[in-house]
Amino acid sequence: MRIDSYLLRFYGALYNRKNIPSRFLSPIRYAMRKLSNFVIPIYYKRNGFETSNKRNGERRIIVSLTSFPKRIDRVWITIQSLLRQSRPADYIVLYLSKEQFPRKEDLPYSLKTLEGKCFKIRFVDKDYRSHKKYLYSFNEYNNDIVILADDDIIYPMDMIESLYLAHQKYPNSVICRYGLKIRYNDDGLPASYNTWEEDYNNYSEDFFFGSGGGTLFEPQKLYQDTTNIEIARKLTPLADDVWLNAMTRLSKQDVVVISNKLLMPVINSDNIRLTEENVGNNKNDEQISAVMLYYTDKIGMNPFFKQ
């Protein structure tokens, strides 16, 4: 077994250990994160890999992600984990804003050297923050399968394969690897985002996926406003997940979750996480409310009303 797979599996196995108190598990998880972020990059540097983006008449699989300056030095680790998949993607595309990265020459050497037939760096004019993760790929690869990823996760080698196999089984669903069960008030409206709980049943009408953990979409099946960036930024300026969940629900697609394993984070010195910003300041609640009000008024449908 590859050393990165071994470390990721062990880390994931630490998730559901209800018989072990959290005070014991937390330091073990912390130590595993530190160890893995030291060992795995060394392993990647010392061990090459072969990629192939040839398919036999199958639809293309695109992995799409974005990044920003404070994470760019270590995004190569995420890209390496995506390039070493048991089922390779046809293209892995990293979308960067020219406003943040005006010169390609200034990108880290560790990232530029990964460019090839499978991995591409695309520069776009505007900085739409996390919305860059899906906006350009959904437009460019509208007839393909698009998997969204984050720039600060070391993905297990079977991430793409497991998502694709689930897609074949549930062809009319969005397939994800983590998320939350929406809690509702008695009036059918969602309770505060901070009260939602992790729930990994195979299928749930009330499931809210986190797109960056590895989420598979067929862009053409999503609601027509999905790539309307003006509406998306007006309603959800900091929350692409809120937007994509709303678009999925408006398109009446199911959501299937296939994994409840812990995701190994790439440790960055900035420790900036948009999730913490949104949750800690109740920004998610504000943006969910904005989406509900807008679509209730526009089409008479509230995407987050209890089904």
Secondary structure, DSSP 8 states (H G I E B T S, - for coil): --HHHHHHHHHHHTSS-TTS-HHHHHHHHHHHHHHHHHHHHHHHHHS--------SS---EEEEEE--TTTTTTHHHHHHHHHT-SS--SEEEEEEETTT---GGGS-HHHHTT-SSSEEEEEESS--GGGHHHHHHHHHTTTSEEEE--TTEE--TTHHHHHHHHHHHSTTEEEES-EEE--B-TTSSB--GGG-B----SB-TTEEE-GGGTEEE-GGGS-TTTT-HHHHHHH-TT-HHHHHHHHHHHTT-EEEE------EE---SS---HHHHHHHTTHHHHHHHHHHHHHHHHHS--TTS--
